[in-house]
Structures are given as C-alpha cells and as structure tokens.
C-alpha cells in the first residue's frame, strides 16, 4: 500500500512496456504516471511530447522521479536541472525489462536509495545502490517468521544472531525475506526500528536457487519454498557466503551472509 507521502513522485516512461511497469508501481506505491504521447491513450496518465521538457517541468515539483527508460536518457534529462543534493529530488531508473532499479541521484539525502528499494520490491527486481556508506556494509540478514510475529521479537532475534556471529549492527546492509511476507507488519516495523532496508525476494528466485542448500520440509509444506532465511541471505548479496546458518529464536528464523568484494581482496 502506498503511504500518504507516496503521491508526490512521478513515473516517467517512453513506451508501452514501460507503461505496464509504471502502472504496477502506481498501484503499489502511488505516484503520477507520465507517458510519451506515442504510447497511446490511457486513464490516469499525463502525456508529454519531449522528455527533456517534461523533466524541466517536474524536477522541482516532485520529491522523486522514477524513469522507466535507458539510464543515459535519464542522465541527460536531469543534467541541466541538478542544483544541490539537499534540494534535488530522488531519481531512480528502471530498465524496460524490469530487471534493475537504480538509485541515480540524491541517494541518501533525497531518498533515492529507499525509493529504489521500494521500486525493486514492487517489481521483483534488483535494487542497485552505489552510495559509499551503503556499499561498504557487507552483511545480509535473511529472515523468516511465523505470521503475526511481533516486531520486538524480530529485533531481539536479529541482535542475538549478530552477537552470536560477532557482527555489529552497523555492518548490516539489508534485511531480506521472501515476497510472501510483504504484508507482515512485524517485519516491516522491525526494519524501521533498526533503520534498515527490507528487501523482498521473489518466490520464483528462491525456488530456482542453484545454491545447494538443504531444503526445509517444514517451510516447503507451509509456504511452498525450499527455505527462506538462508536462500534470502545469499541471494540478496553479491558473492555472498553464509557466516551463520539457519538459527531459530522466538519463532524467527535467521541466517547471516557476508558479501565478498573480490576486487578489494
């Protein structure tokens, strides 16, 4: 569901395929859709002729802009509008295949990192965030829980798991779980309490994971997945390896994975 502040961002697309993605984002997150006039008629859409002119018009009027277009197009459009990171809107770019949600401008201060993650969760794609303070954090927390688990129990379980692995909270980049948990209020609240992003991986990716992990018959019978915590911890990271296998605390299943940045080693 879109929050009350979500209406103040724009979804900009140049194609019919992009409009499909824009409508999905609009349903999940809110936002005003802008589509090129060649896309054709459609309800709830404002049509434009030139994307450069549109950008000049909306750049200062919206707190965020999601371009469903090539990143080069978005970069050229915003180049002449950029003023200051404290005032510029969040800008995210989504490719036409719906594979990536890239935080392009005002990542930390303007909220593009958070918008990229929300976009990725809506479309089931990969968030791309290059902010240095986020990129150097290398711990992914994979989570599974029973329905209705309280946020406090989830926070406590995460802290216990981190302590067990000898890892500090400020090294955690993401909490990750399966998309079947999108409506789990305890998980969402726990992420907010910890100040961490929550990434929902698609069930299809988890089912097709080539990770060689031992499947959980209980989880498979309950939700139709081979597992949640361990595959989510691994799939949400880059070259990730488990540093803490599946651990259960107060009905919360947790696994920790550390990303490997091979070019730094």
Secondary structure, DSSP 8 states (H G I E B T S, - for coil): ---TTTTSEEEEESSHHHHHHHHHHHHHH--EEEEEGGG---TTEEEES-HHHHHHHHTTT-SEEEEES-HHHHHHHHHTT---TTTS-EEEEE-TTS-EEEEEES-SSSSHHHHHHHHHHHHT-EEE---HHHHT--EEEEEEE-TT--HHHHHHHHHHHHHHHT--GGGEEEEEEEGGGTT-HHHHHHHHHHT-EEEEE-HHHHHT--S-----HHHHHHHS-S-SHHHHHHHTSSS-EEEEEEEEETTEEEEEEE---GGG-
